[in-house]
């Protein structure tokens, strides 16, 4: 299968539409996700379940469940078996402060699914939101 911009864009448009189930179905069960940087979430997650539990789940625990997560897809580029996706997200933390982030994900595809990700995020913003809200939860 030749990777196309339409394929990558359709997968990530699921996030914009709030259809996380369809998006995560597009990730291989053994996907390797590396969140780059030197911050709380920076690590390599081996497998979809580890990524969902340790990274995605950690962010979801500090989000206000009454305020939807809004993700906007800004750009999609494709080269060979790689899709590069630029996104913006905004939501609200449990402490009432906004959680706003800009991302670039470099994704390698095989068989139509994402098998590897290198994610670049606004790490200072995420770090602050996570540490402030996890400290409040621990009290």
C-alpha positions in Angstrom: 0.0 0.0 0.0 1.3 3.4 -1.0 0.9 5.9 1.8 -1.2 8.9 0.8 -1.9 12.3 2.4 -5.6 11.5 2.2 -5.0 8.3 4.3 -3.0 10.1 7.0 -5.4 13.1 7.1 -8.5 10.8 7.4 -6.9 9.0 10.3 -6.1 12.2 12.2 -9.4 13.9 11.3 -10.9 11.3 13.7 -9.2 13.2 16.5 -10.7 16.4 15.4 -14.2 14.8 15.3 -13.7 13.3 18.8 -13.7 9.8 17.4 -10.7 8.5 19.4 -11.7 4.9 19.0 -11.4 5.2 15.2 -8.1 7.0 15.5 -6.6 4.5 17.9 -7.7 1.6 15.7 -5.3 3.1 13.1 -2.4 2.5 15.4 -0.7 -0.9 15.4 -1.1 -2.8 18.6 2.7 -2.9 18.9 3.2 0.8 17.9 6.3 2.4 19.4 5.6 6.0 20.5 8.5 8.2 21.6 7.5 11.5 23.1 10.7 13.5 22.7 12.2 15.9 25.2 13.1 16.1 28.9 9.8 16.2 30.8 7.3 14.1 32.6 5.9 12.3 29.6 9.1 12.0 27.6 9.7 8.3 27.1 9.4 5.5 24.6 6.1 3.6 25.0 6.1 0.1 23.6 2.6 -0.9 22.4 -0.7 0.9 22.1 -1.8 -0.2 25.6 1.3 1.2 27.3 1.0 4.5 25.5 -2.7 4.8 26.3 -2.2 3.9 30.0 1.0 5.8 30.8 0.9 8.9 28.5 -2.6 9.4 27.2 -4.2 8.2 30.5 -2.0 10.4 32.6 -3.1 13.5 30.7 -6.8 12.4 30.8 -6.6 12.1 34.6 -5.8 15.8 34.9 -8.4 17.1 32.4 -11.7 18.5 33.4 -14.2 15.8 32.2 -16.8 18.5 31.6 -14.7 20.4 29.0 -14.2 18.6 25.7 -10.7 18.2 24.2 -10.6 20.2 21.0 -8.0 19.1 18.5 -7.3 20.9 15.3 -5.3 19.4 12.5 -3.1 22.1 10.9 -0.9 20.4 8.4 -0.2 16.9 6.9 2.8 16.0 4.9 3.7 12.6 3.5 7.1 11.3 2.3 7.5 7.6 1.5 6.1 5.6 4.5 6.1 8.6 6.8 3.3 11.0 7.6 4.1 14.2 9.4 1.2 15.8 11.2 1.0 19.2 12.9 -1.9 19.6 15.5 -3.1 22.0 18.1 -5.2 21.1 21.2 -7.0 22.9 23.9 -8.9 21.8 26.9 -9.2 22.6 30.6 -7.3 21.1 33.6 -9.0 20.1 36.8 -7.7 23.3 38.4 -9.6 25.4 35.8 -6.5 26.4 33.8 -6.3 25.8 30.1 -4.3 22.9 28.7 -3.1 24.1 25.4 -0.6 22.2 23.3 1.1 22.2 19.8 2.3 18.9 18.4 4.2 17.6 15.5 4.0 13.8 15.1 6.3 12.0 12.7 4.6 8.7 12.0 5.9 5.7 10.1 3.1 3.5 8.6 3.1 -0.1 7.6 0.1 -1.9 6.2 -2.0 1.2 6.6 -1.4 1.5 10.3 0.9 3.7 12.4 3.8 1.5 13.7 6.2 4.2 15.0 5.8 7.8 16.3 8.2 10.5 17.3 6.1 13.1 19.0 7.2 16.7 19.6 5.1 18.7 22.0 5.0 21.9 23.9 6.6 20.2 26.8 6.7 23.1 29.2 3.0 23.6 29.0 2.2 19.9 29.5 4.7 19.6 32.4 3.2 22.5 34.2 -0.4 21.2 33.8 0.5 17.7 34.9 2.6 18.6 37.9 0.1 21.2 39.2 -2.9 19.0 38.8 -1.3 15.8 40.0 -0.1 17.6 43.2 -3.7 18.8 43.8 -5.1 15.2 43.3 -2.5 13.8 45.8 -3.8 16.1 48.6 
